[in-house]
Amino acid sequence: MLYFSRWKTILIWLTVLVGIVYAAPNVLPRNVTDSLPEFWPTKSVTLGLDLQGGSYILLEVDRASLVKERLQAVQDETRQLLRKERIGYSAITANDRSVTVRLRDPSQADAARTALQPLTQPISSGLMSGGSVSEVELAAPQPGVIAVNLSDQGIDYRVSAAVTQSIEVVRKRVDELGTTEPVIQRQGDDRIMVQVPGLGDPQRLKELLNQTAKLTFQLVDQSANAEQVAKGSRAPAGSELLYTNDSTPQPVLVKNQVMVSGENLTDAQPGFDQQTNEPVVNIRFDSQGAQRFGRVTQANVGKPFAIVLDNKVLSAPVIRTAILGGQAQISGSFTVQSANDLAVLLRAGALPATLDIIEERTVGPGLGADSIAAGEIAGVIGAVAVVVFMLAAYGFLGVIANIALAVNVVLLFAILTAIGSTLTLPGIAGIVLTMGMAVDSNVLIYERIRDERRQGRSVVQAIDIGFRKALATILDANITTLIAAVVLFFLGSGPVRGFAVTLAIGIITTVFTAFTLTRWLVAAWVRGRRPRELPKGWLRLVPEVTRIPFMKVRLKIFGLSMALCVASLASLFAIGPNFGIDFTGGTLIEVQAKQGQADIGDIRTRLGEAGIADPQVQEFGTDREALIRIGSAGDVSDASQQALVDKASGAIAADYDIRRTEVVGPTVSGELAWAAILGVLASLFAILIYVWLRFEWQFAVGAIIATINDVILTLGFLVVTQLDVSLSTVAAILTIVGYSLNDTVVIYDRVRENLRRFKKMPLGQLLDLSDNEMLSRTTMTSATTVLALAALFIFGGEVIRSFVASMLFGVVIGTFSSIFVAAPILIFFKLRPTDAAAAAKAAEAAEKEEAENPTERGTINPGRA
């Protein structure tokens, strides 16, 4: 284990060098990276919105409006096809997802079905799917009645096509804002995720994305009075009542027939009217649109012509003369900004369907800068604490562990940079946690080396056997955490996935550095110094040898743990956790006073006067900051929830800066809640299978029971403290799952080894021996992790404090359960074979394994170490 060939040495240090090269741009000044050669890596880790500010918006295609529009189109086509074949009908009505045709002559039913057959022709569903979809189905519910029904497949196809087309339209609109590196991706079947970092005006982004921008030119119906229709009179057939977009909307009666649509536009530019000097939008049609516009204006001189945008009348000027040049002007109550935005919308094109904002998260640049500073401080303090602790505990071996830790962080940043990952605030928490957990591998190795040395082996033998025996334990322990991270990545969203990526990469780099770099450095030290004794530290949390009778008190402590679990479950239902808006839906706004302290009572009063019912306002972080929560009632729609943000922001904007806003509609909150439950259950099941395959079924059941114990107690802790339960808290719980199992698997690995060594030892005594042998490692690992998390809790900022507090509690309780819950369960399930035949079989298997692995009794030539 201590011999390295030349090519292995070169490969190890080449990997370290490449890592340094890729990670360096993250700390080098921009002018230095710009001066590097073209072949040199210059990319740095992309900062998430919570670190550099910006907006995250999740859009969903409004399926109901899409179905309504499609149904209107089918109704028009049905009418045209029947008229073409001269088939009479008394009524054509659209309802729900069906168009119903009542024929005047029921004997023409077959002829009508034949005439409507073109509607049922399959449409291609795309080259990738290679199939077709029947969008319309014909049915005859009763004689003389034909139902034209939209199929589920057809609606799904239209929604999918609308998402595909909308992505391009959204991208054009966002690009018009001049932002850098926006992320626009499809999510699921009917959603689009828009992430714009560094955006200074998120409200403008929302306004651009929340408009369909469907422009039409329609004639005004002068046969009836619009005011009378608005008061309740019936609108003439073929017309509808619309309103202007003025501050005081005015009714306008508009004919349904679209004379010219925005699809024929080729350009739209903001400008000023030459006579009134008011902001206008100058538009230009293509050849087909120009001809159509010319014919309409020529035939309707002296009549008003409504310019309609998303069912709002922008203006309804009277046509003075025919407009034949293909150019026109849209006027209205525009400001310079609104005229420019309308031009942007028209140039980008209309969305094929209405897009609803169902989730929004906005972080101001000031808060992002504060988050970076807090993350840097927490990282530095956590790193210094871990480095000092390792030096004090292991002396020169601690120096080697710290070198490996530094390289670990470098490789972590190098991989994040290479794969183009986004670093978020929970991602920084993942890095700090990785620093705390990375030393676990070195602690395992060093404690194992000390173990072997106490048994009388030489320094070289102890080092070699220590590395060899620690390998399987480290792999088992880290794979369980990796499973939790993978489940978190696939079932999480946003920053939670960033945390999962960072944690998973940190696990991989930790295993690499522990079994290549640390081993190479120790081998080089042995080869150069030829030590006769292991270096000693100045700090020892527990004595080298302990004989604590853990199993004697197991029933009392196990009973206490079960009682606390029952109390936690009772409080969970009686009191309930303090669910954040991720799970309840609602609005969260973080504000900072422009001057002086934040006045909680004044903020609450202003929000109440603005018509916001039951706002929750609390201090947050410093005395200048406050957190506003506006709950989401069960009947509040996603769109209504969005309106609350504007109302609340307007009420306090004069004296407070908006640092962060989060809006989660009821649609998303329900999905996130289920995803959280599935995430925890899926990770537990996956880890159960892994432990079962690697050990025995008793170990797997024991590990899961101990982990469930930790999860329940952590939930009880969240109820008692009333900390905010958000997506980040779910990430913390899943990390606790991985950490607790890490600890449990390490102890189980020693139990399994001792079962082979001490074949006649009573199981209770053997478990006591295993717990005592691993006590030093367990306390050292917990101490380093707590140090790193404590730095994050104190200096990492208020935003992730509940997240870190949950992990701190989980680390402590996970250490406790590994000793007092996981081990006693093995006695309950009778792990030790009880009959003589089973015992003999186990002894024979152990002797065979020992014979196949004689390295433990061999010698090592220090000259080749």
N, C-alpha and C positions, 0 to 999 in steps of 0.2 A: 504493500500500500504506500510505502514511502519512496519507492524508486520511480523516477520520471525519466523517460528517454528524452533525447534532445528534441525530437519533433513535437512531443507533448509540451515540453517547456516553451518552445517557440509558439505553439498554437495558443497556449494559455495567455502569454504576454501579448501576442498579436491581438487576441480578443480584447484584452484590457486596453490596448492602444487604440483599436478601432472604436471602442466605447468612448474613450476620451475625446477622439476626433469628432464623433457625432454629438456628444453632449456639450462640447466647448461653446458652440454658438449661443447656448442658453445663458452664458455668463459673460461672454465677450461683448464689448460695445459694438453698436451697429456699424460705426465707421471702420472698425477692424474687420468685421465679417464681410463688408462690401469690398474690401481691398484684397480678399483672399482669391486664389485662382479659381477658375470656373469649375474645375473638377473637385474642388474641396467642398465638403458638406457645409452649407450655410443656413440650413433650416433650423428653426427652434421650435420648441413645443408651443402649440397653439393654446392660448389662454381662453378658458371658458367665459361665458357671459358674466358669471358671478365674480370674475377677477378683472375683467376689462370693461364691464358694462355692455349694455346692448339689450336686444329684445328677442324673446323666444315666443313664437305664436304657433298654436296648433289649429289648423283650419279643417273643417269637415264639410263635405258636400251636402247641401240641404236636399235630402232625397225627396222630401214631400214636394218642394217647389219644382224639382226636376221632373217628377212624375206628372205634376199638374201641367207643366209646359208641354211635355210629350203627349199628354192626353189631349190637349188643345190642338196640337198638330195632327194627331190621328183623327180627331173630330172633323177638322177641315178637309183632310184627305178623303174621309168617308163621304162627306157631303159632295165633294167634287166627283168622285167615282160614280156615285148614284145618279147625279145629274147628267153625267156623260152618257150613261146607259138609259136615261129617261125613266128611271124607277122612282115612283112617287113615295114620299114618306110624310107622315104627319108630325113627327118630332124626332130630333136627334139631341140627346142629352148626355152629358159627361158626369159621371159620379164615381168617386173613389178611384178605382183603377180600370174602369170600364166605360165604353161609349155604347149607349143603347139606342137602337134605331127602331122606330115603330112605322111599319109600312102601311100605306093606305090600302093596298090590295095584298092580303096574305098569300095569294096564289103566286105572287112575284118573289117569294122567299128564295126559291132556288136561283132565280136570275140575280137576286141581290147578293147571294153568297158568292156566285161566280164573279160578279162585278167587283166584290171586295177581296177576291183572292190575292191581288197584288200586295195587299197589306201584310199577308202572311208569308211572303217570300223570305227565306232565311237571309240574314246578313252576316258577312264575314266578321269573325271575332278576332282577326289579326293573324299575322304570319307566324308568331311564336306559338300560338295555341293551335293553329292549323285546323280550326273547326268553324262552324257557323252557329248562329243563334236565331231561333224563331222568336221574334219580338212580340208578335200579335197572334192571338188565337181567336177563332170565330166560334160562337155557340148560339143555339136557338133555345132560350129558356122557355118560350111559349110560342104558339102559332102567331105569325105576323110580326114577331120581335126578333131582332138579331143583336147579339151582344158581341162587341169587339173588345176583347180583354187584353191588357198588357200582361205578358208573362213575367214570372220572377227572373228568369234568365235574361230576358230583354232589359228589364230594369237594372239588373246588376251590370249588364254590358254597358248601358248608357252611363251609369255612375262611374264605372271604371274608365270609360272613354273621357268623361268629363274631368276626372282627376288628372289623366295624362295631359289633356289640353290645358287644364288650369295651371299645371306646373310651369308650362312655358310662358303663359300670360303673367303669372306671379313673378317669374324670374325677370321678365322684361320690366315690370313695374319696379321691382326692387333695384334693378340695375340703374334705373333712372334716378335713384336717390344718390348715386355716387358712392355707395358703401363698398368696402373691401371684403372679399372672401365671405359673401353670404352663403349659408347652407340651406338649400331647398330640396327636400326629399319627400318621397312618397312614404306614408305610413299606413300599412294595412290596405284595405280595399277602398276606403272613401275619405282618407285624410292626407293632409299635406303639412309637413313640418317646415317652418320658416325660422331660421336663426340668423340674426343680423348683429354681429359684434360691433361695438363701438358706436352704435347709432345714438345720436344726440337727441332725436325727436321721435320717440316711439309712438306718440299719438298720431303723427303724420303717417307712419307705416301702417297703423291699424286702419286709418281712414282709406288709404290706398288699397289695402287688401280686402276690406270689408264691403267694397262696392262691386257690383257686377259690371257696371259701366256699359250697360246695354242702351245704346243711343238709337232713337227712332224719330222720324219726322211724320207726324200725323195731322190730319185736318181737324179743325175745331168744329164741333156740331153746334150750329146756331139755331137749330129747330126747337130747342128747349132752353129754359133758363137754368144755368148751373146752380144758382143760389137756391132755387126751388127744389132741385134734385138733391142738393146737399141737406135740405131740411126734411127730406123723406119722400119727395115725389119720385115716380118711376122714371128711370132713364130710358130714352128711346132705344129701340132695338138696334144693335150694332154699335152702340156707344157705351162709354164708361166714364165715371167721374174720377178725375185725378185732381191733385192739389199742387200748387206752386211750391218752390223751395224757399220762399221768402220767410222772414222772421214771423210774419203773420200769414200763414198759408191761405191762398185764395182758391176756391173751386174752379175747375175748368172742365167742360164737357168735351171729351175727345172721342173721335171715331176710332173704332178698333182696328180698322185696316191700316197697316203700316205702308206708307207711301215710299219711303226711302229708309234704309237701315244703316247703322254704323259699320256694317260689314263692308260697305263700299268705300270707306274712308281710306285714303293713302297717307294723309299727314294731318297733324293738328298742332298748332303753335299758339302760345299766348301772345297777346298784343294789346293795343289800345284803340278804341274807336276814334276816328279822326275828327268827328264832330263833338262828341261829348267828353272825350279823353278818359272814358271808363274802361276798365279791364275787360277784354273780350277774348274769345278763342277763335282763331281763324282756321277753317277746315278746308280740305281739298278732297274731292271724290275721284275715284277711278273713272274710266270711260263709260262703263255701264251705269255707275251711280250718277255721273254728270248728265247723261241722257235722260235718266229717270227723273232726276231732280228738275231738269229743264222742262220736261213735259208737265210735271205736276204744277210747278210755279206758273207756267204759261196758261194752263187750263183753270187756275184758281186765283187769278189776279183780283185783288180787292177782298180776299178772304183771309182770315187768320190761320196761321200755320204753326202748330205746337211742336216745340223741340222738347222731347221727353227723354230723360235719363233715369233709368231704374224707377219708372212709374212716378217720377216727379217732373213737373213741367218747369223747365228752365226759363223759357220765355214763349210767348205766343204772338209774334209780330204779324202784322197784316202784310200780305204779299203786294208790294207796290208795282212791281214789274217782273217779267220773266227773268230768271237767273240761269243763263245758258253757259257760263264759263266753267262750271264744275267747282266753283269756289263759293264759300258762304261764310257767314259770321254768326257765332253763337254769343248772344249777350244775355245778361241777367244780373243778379245782385252779387257780382264777383268782387273779390279782393285780388290783389296781385298773386297771393299765394294760392287761392282757390282756383284761379284761372290757370295757373301753371300746373296744379295737380290734375285738373280736368284734362288738360292737354296730354299729360303723362298717361292718364287712364285711356284716353282715346287712341293714342299712339300704340300702346301695348295691346289694345284689342279688348273686346268684351270677354268676360268669363262665360263659359257655357252653362254655368249653374251658379246659384248663390252659394257662397262660402261663409259658414258661420265660425266665429272664433270661439272655440270651446275651452281653450286653455291659453293663458298668457303669463309670462314671467319676464319682468323688466328690471334691470339693475342699472342704476345710475353710475357714471364713471367715477364719481367720488367714492361711493361704497366699494366699487371694484378695486380702487387703489388702496383703500383701507384694508380690504381682505387680503391683498397681496402682502402688504406690510405685516399684517397679523400672522399670516402663514409663514413668512420668512422668519419672524421673531420666534414663533413657536418651533419651527424646524431647527433653528440654530440652537436654541436653549435645550430642546429635546436631544439633539445630537451631542451637545457638550455634556449633558447629564449622563447619557449612555456611555460615552467615551471615558469619562472620569470613573464611572462605576466599574467598567470592565478593567480599567487599569488597576483600580484598588482591589478588585477581586482576584485577578489572575497575573498581575505583574507583567512580565515580558510577553506571556501568551496573550494578555489583554491588548498589548500593542499590535500583535498580529491580527487579533480579532477586529480591532479598530481599522486597520488597513483594509481588511476584507470588507468591512462595513462601508468604508468610503468608496471602494471600487464597486460595491453593490449598488450604491445610490447613483454612481456615474453610469453604470450599465443600465439601470432603470430609466434614467433620463435619456440615454442614447436610444433605447428601444422605443420609448414614447415618442421621441423625435422622428425616428426612422419610419414608424408606422403611421405618422400623422395624427397621433392621438391628441385629444383636447384635455388640458389640465384644468380641473375645477377645484373648488374649495374642498369638497369631500375627497377629491383626488390628492390634495395636499395631506389630508388626514390619513389617506392610505399610505402615503410615503412615510409620514411620521410613525404610523403603526408598523410599517415594514422595518423601519430602523429599530423599533423596539423588539420585534419578533425575529429579526435577522440574527441577532446574537443568540437566539435560542439554539440554533444549530451548533454554534461554537461552544455554548455552554454544555450542550449534550456531549460533544466530543471531549471537551476538557474534563468534565466530571467523569466520563468513562475512562479517560486516561488515568486520572487520579485513582479511580476504583481499581484498575489493573495494577497500578503501582503499589497500592496498599496490600494487594494479594502477593507481593513479593517479586513481581516481574521487573526486569531491568527497564530503564527509561525508554530505550529504543523499542523493546517489546511492548511496553505499556502504550506507547504512542501508536505503534502499528496496529495493535489489536483494538485500541480505542477507536481509531478511525474506521476500522472494518466493522466492528459491532455497532457503531452509531449510524452506519449508512442506512440499514433497513428501517431503523427507528425514525430517522429524519425524513425519509421518503414517505413512510406511512403517515407521520404527523402532518407533513406539508400537503400531501395529496388530499387529505380531508378538508383542509382549509381551501385548497384549490377548487374542490368540488363546490363548496359554498360560493366561491367567487364566480364560477362559471354559471351557476344557477342564477345568481344575482344579476349577471350581465344579460342573460337571455330574458329574464322576467322583469328587470328593472327598466328605468327610463331616465334620460337626461343625466344629471350629475351623479345619480346612483350608479349608472353604468360606468361613468368615469372612475368612480371609486373601485368598482369591481375590476376594471382593466388594470388600474395601478396596483391593486392588491395581488392580482394573478401574476403580473409581470414581476412584482417584488418577490413572490414565492419562487419563481423560476430562477431569478438571479441569485437569490439566497442559497438555493441548493447548489448552483454552479460554483459560487465563490467558496462555499463550505468545503466542497469535495475536490476542488482544483486549486484555487489560489491559496486558501488556508493551509491545505495539505502540502502544497509546494513550499510555502514560506516556512512551515514547521520542519519539513525535510531539509531545507537549506540551512536552517538554524542547527539541526542535529548534525548535519554533515560538517558545518563550519566550527561549531563549538564543542561537539562531542560531550554533551552535558552528562553529569553523573546524578543529577537530581532535577526534578521539575521545579520551575520557578514558582515562588510563593507570592500571594498577594497580601495586602494589609487588611482586607475586609473579609469577614466570613459571617454570613447571615445565620447559618446553623453549623453546629459542630460537624467534623468530618464523618463521625460515626454516631448515629442516634439509634435508640431502641425504644421509641415511643409506641406504646401498645394501642394503636389506632383501633384494632378490631374489638377491644374490650369495651370501648364506648360507642361502637358502631350503631347499636340499636337505639341508644339515646339520641345521638346526633342525627341518625337517619330519621327517627321519629320527629325530631325538631324540624328537619328539612321538609318532611311531608306535611307537618302542621302549617309551616310557612307557605307551602304550595297551596294548601286548602284555603288559607287566609287570603292569598293573592288572588285565587280564582273567585272567591267570594267578593273581594273588593272590586274585581274586574267587572262583575255584574251589578254590584250594589252601587258603586261610585262611578266606575267607568274611566277609561283613559281620557286624557285631554287631547282628543283627535285634532290634528291640524287640518287645514283646508284641502290637503292632498286627499283626505278620506271623506271629509264632510261636504266638500265644495264650498265656495265662498270667495271672499276677497281679503287679501292681506296687503297692507300698505305700511312701509317703514318710512318715517319722516324724521327730519332733523330741523330744529329751530334755526332760523337764520340769525337770530340774536337771542342771547340769554338761554334760559331753561325752557324745556317743553312744558306747556301748561296742559295737563291731562284733562282737567275739567273744562277748559276752554275748547279744546279739540272736540270733546264729547258734545258740548253745547252746539258748536258750529255744525257738526254732522247731523244732530237732531233737527236743527233749523233748516238744513238742506233736504229734510224729508227721509233721512236714512234711519230706519228703525233699529233699536237695540245695538248700536255699535259698541264693541269692546275695545277700550283704549287702555294701554298699560305702558309703564316705563320699559325701556329696552336698551341695554348697554349703558351708555352715559346718561346724565340728566338732561342732555340736549335732545335725546332721541326718544321716539315713542313708536309703538306698534299698534296699528289699527286693524281689527278683525271685523269683518261684516259677514255674518252667516248667510247661508243659502237655504231658504225655505224649500220645502219639497216641491212646490209648484212654480218655483222660479226657473225660468228658462236660461239657457246658456247666453242668449243675447241680452236678456235683462240683467244678468250678472255683470256683463260688460259695461252696461250703462251706469252701474253703481260706481265704478272706478272713476269715470269722468265727473260724476256728481260730487264724490268725496274729495277728489283732487282739487276741484274748483273751489270747494268750501274753505280749504285751508292753504291754498297755494300762495296767498299773500304773505304769510309769515313762516311758512315751512317749505323746505326743499323735499321733494319726493325722491327718496333714495332707492326704493325697491317696491315693485308691485307684483303681486301674484294673483291670478284669477283662475280658479279651477271650477269649471261648470259641473253640474250634477252628473252629466254623462261620463266625464272623465273620472270623477272622484269614485264612482261605483266600480269602474274598471280597475282603478289603482288599488282599491281595497281587495278585490278578488286576486289581483296579481300578487299582492303582498302575502296573502294567505297561501296561495299556490307556491310562491317562492320558498317560504319556510318549510312547507310540507314536502315539496320536491327535493329540497336539499337534504332534509332528514332521511328521506327514502333512499336517495342516491348514496349517502354516506353509510346507511345501514347495509346496503348491498356490498359496498366496498369492504367494510370491516368484517362482514360475514365471510367474504371470500378470503380475506387475508388471515383471519383468526378462526374462531369457532363461533357457533351461533350464540353461546352464552355471552361472549365478548360483545357481539353486535347488539344484543338486547340491552346489556348493561350500559354500553356507550350511549344508546338512544335514550334510555331512561334518565341517565345523568344529564344529557343535553336538554331533554324536555324539562327536567327540574330547573336547569339554568334559565331556559326561556320563560317559564312560568314565574320564577322569582324576579326576573328582569321586568316582566310585565307588571308584577306587583309593585316593584320599585317605581315604575313610571306612573302608576296610579297614585301611590303615596305622595310622590314629589310633584305630581301634576305637570311634569315636563311635556313639552309639545311633542306629539307623536306624528311624525311625518315620514316621507319616503326615506329620508336619511336615517330615521330611527329603525326602519326595517333593515336597512343596510347594516346598522350596528348590531341588530339581533342576529342577522345571518353571520356576521363576523364573529359574534360571541359563539355561535354554533360551531364555526370552524376552529376557534381558539380553544373552546372547551374540549372538543374532540381531539385536538392536537395534544392537549395535556393528558387526556384519558388514554389515548393510544400509546403515548410514551410510557405510561405506567403499565398498561396492559402488555406492552412489549417486554418489559422487565419481568412481569408475572409469567409470561409464556416461557421466557428463558429459565426462570427459576423452577418452573414445573419440570423442565428437563433435568436440571441439576440436582434438585432435591426431591427425589421420587417418593420418599416416605414421609416427608414433612407434612403435618396437618395443614389444611388449606388456610385457616385463619392465621397461623404462624407464618406461612409463606407470604400471605398478603401483607402482613406487618413488615416482613423483611423487605419486600419489594417497595412498599411505600417509603420506608426509611432510606433505602438505597437511592431513591429518586427525589427525596425531600430537598436536598441541596439544589438539584437542577430545577425543581419546580419553583422554589422560592426565588432563585436567581433570575429565571426567565420572567416570572411575574413581576419582580422588582424592576427589571429593565423596561418591560412593557408599560408598567404603571408610570415610570418616570417620563417616558415619551408622551403618554396620553395626558399626564398631569400638565406638562408644558403646553400641550394643545388646548387643554381645558382652560388654563389660566390666561394664556396669551393668544389663543387662536381666534378670539372674537365671539360675539354673542350669537351669531348666526348658526354656528355648529356646536354650541355649548351643550345642548340637550343630547345631540348625537354622541359627543365625546363622553358625557356623563353616563350614558347608557353603557358604553363600552368599558368605562372604568369599573362600573359595578359588575359587569359581566365577567371581566378578567378575574376579579376577586372571588366571585361566586363560582366561576369555573374551576379555579384552583381548589376551592373547598370541595366541590362535588366530585372531582376526580379522585380524591382521597376517601371521602366519607360516604359517597353514594355509589360511584362506579365499582369500587373494589368489593364492598359488602354484597352487592348483587350477585357476584360470582359464587359466594357461599350459598345464597338462596337457591340458585339454579344448579347447585352441586356440580361445579366444574371439575373437581378431582374425581377420577374413576373410583368407584367404590368396591367393585369385585376384583378378585385376584387376577382373573384372566385379562380384564381391561388394563389393570396396572402393569401386568407383564408385557402386554402389547405396547403400551406407552413407553416402558423402559427400553424395549427392543428398538423401537423407532428412534428414541433419543440416542442410543448407543450407535446406531447406524449413521445418524446425522453427524455425530461427533467424529466418527471414523472418516467420513467424507470431507470434513473440514479440519485437518490437523494443524492449520496455520497457527492456532492459538498456542501450541506447544513448541513451535519452531523458534529459530533464532534469526536475527536480522544482522546483516553486515553493515555496520555504520558507514563504511567507506562508500557504499552505494546508496545510502539513505537519501 
